[in-house]
Amino acid sequence: MTNKNNGSNSTRSNRAAVPEAKQALDNMKYEIANELGVNLKQGYNGDISARDAGYIGGYMVKRMIEDYERQMSGK
């Protein structure tokens, strides 16, 4: 899959679209992992299951959508 947004021929990357948001996203990731009872540590986390990693990512997306919807509704 080629990334057509930035004009490069590279494949998917792990870079944030808004680099200034990286710290906030990291904080959210650890907060959600804690809420789900997943032992996420700083640095390498290749030892967690794909299911747990998916739960964390899925809940991050869910929360971002909820926050954006609240922002759009003015609440």
FENBELMO-V685269 format. One record per residue. N is the residue number from 1. RES is the residue in three letters. PHI is phi as a letter, one per 40 degrees, with the letter a starting at -180 (999 if undefined). NEAR is the number of other ideal C-beta (glycine too) atoms within 8 Angstrom. Layout:
[[N	RES	PHI	NEAR] [N	RES	PHI	NEAR]]
This chain:
[[1	MET	999	4] [2	THR	c	6] [3	ASN	c	10] [4	LYS	c	5] [5	ASN	c	4] [6	ASN	b	5] [7	GLY	g	4] [8	SER	c	5] [9	ASN	c	3] [10	SER	c	6] [11	THR	c	6] [12	ARG	d	5] [13	SER	b	6] [14	ASN	b	3] [15	ARG	c	5] [16	ALA	c	7] [17	ALA	c	3] [18	VAL	b	5] [19	PRO	d	6] [20	GLU	c	4] [21	ALA	c	8] [22	LYS	d	8] [23	GLN	c	6] [24	ALA	c	7] [25	LEU	c	10] [26	ASP	c	8] [27	ASN	c	8] [28	MET	c	10] [29	LYS	d	11] [30	TYR	c	9] [31	GLU	c	8] [32	ILE	c	12] [33	ALA	d	12] [34	ASN	c	9] [35	GLU	c	7] [36	LEU	c	10] [37	GLY	g	5] [38	VAL	c	10] [39	ASN	c	6] [40	LEU	b	10] [41	LYS	b	5] [42	GLN	c	2] [43	GLY	g	4] [44	TYR	c	4] [45	ASN	b	8] [46	GLY	c	4] [47	ASP	c	4] [48	ILE	c	9] [49	SER	c	5] [50	ALA	c	5] [51	ARG	c	6] [52	ASP	c	11] [53	ALA	c	10] [54	GLY	c	8] [55	TYR	d	10] [56	ILE	c	14] [57	GLY	c	8] [58	GLY	c	8] [59	TYR	c	11] [60	MET	c	12] [61	VAL	c	8] [62	LYS	d	8] [63	ARG	c	10] [64	MET	c	8] [65	ILE	c	8] [66	GLU	c	8] [67	ASP	c	8] [68	TYR	c	8] [69	GLU	c	8] [70	ARG	c	8] [71	GLN	c	7] [72	MET	c	6] [73	SER	c	6] [74	GLY	g	4] [75	LYS	b	3]]
